Structure formats: structure tokens, C-alpha cells
Amino acid sequence: NSEFGVELDSLADIVSLGVAPALLFYSLEAPTVFTTIAFMLFPTMGALRLAKFNVKPTKGYFMGLPITAAGLVMAAMGIFLYSNAFVTFLLSILMVTPVRIKKL
């Protein structure tokens, strides 16, 4: 319930839902310039998205794709040992777009 707890939770989300999937999928994909950029962009955009939410929380909707939803897509791809830099790039961009997504 404290500000420290909110920041610590966001840091844990960045590591578990941003950095870990990016490292896993980068190891599955053949290294190219595009894959390197896509898999570096994923945790970076996830951190920016969480920072924006911590500064300006929203009620009833998310501004941009939540990192938990993006991480869920990455986990679904991981079940099938599938790695796609384009999907990762798309998820990264969706996390910081000003699109409103209704909370469930």
C-alpha cells in the first residue's frame, strides 16, 4: 500500500514480464539487427509503460497494453518454443501507445 511497494512491484514486473521473456526468446531466435532491437525494446517499453502508470494511474481502463498482457502473449509463444521478433516489436509498441483498453 506504500509508494515503495508500488515501485518495487513495478520493478518485479519489469524483470519477470519484460527482461526474462526477452532473454528467453532472444536465445530462440537467430541473431539479426531486427531481433536485437525488438528484444531490447520489449523490456524498455514495458518499463516506460509501468512508469507512466505509476505516475498517472487510470480508473476503469489501461492506457496502452499492460505488460502483464504482453507477457502472457510471450508466454503463450514460449509454450510452443516459437519466437517472432515482429510480434515482440508489435507488443512493445502497443505497450506505449495511447490506446485505451478497458479493464476486466
Residue pairs with C-beta under 8 A, 6 or more apart in sequence:
6 54
7 54
10 50
10 51
10 53
10 54
13 46
13 50
13 67
13 68
14 43
14 46
14 47
14 50
14 67
16 71
17 46
17 67
17 68
17 70
17 71
17 74
18 42
18 43
18 46
18 47
18 67
18 71
19 43
21 42
21 71
21 74
21 75
21 78
22 39
22 40
22 42
22 43
22 88
23 39
24 78
25 39
25 74
25 77
25 78
25 83
25 88
26 35
26 36
26 39
26 83
28 81
28 82
28 83
29 35
29 39
29 83
29 84
29 85
32 85
34 85
34 89
35 85
37 89
38 85
38 86
38 88
38 89
38 92
39 85
39 88
41 88
41 89
41 92
42 70
42 74
42 88
42 91
42 92
44 92
45 92
45 93
45 95
45 96
46 67
46 70
46 92
46 95
48 95
48 96
49 64
49 65
49 66
49 67
49 95
49 96
50 67
52 63
52 64
52 96
53 62
53 63
56 63
60 102
60 103
61 100
61 101
61 102
61 103
62 100
62 101
62 102
62 103
63 98
63 99
63 100
63 101
64 94
64 95
64 96
64 97
64 98
64 99
64 101
65 91
65 94
65 95
65 97
65 99
65 101
66 95
66 101
67 95
69 101
70 91
70 92
70 94
70 95
73 87
73 91
74 88
74 91
77 83
77 84
77 87
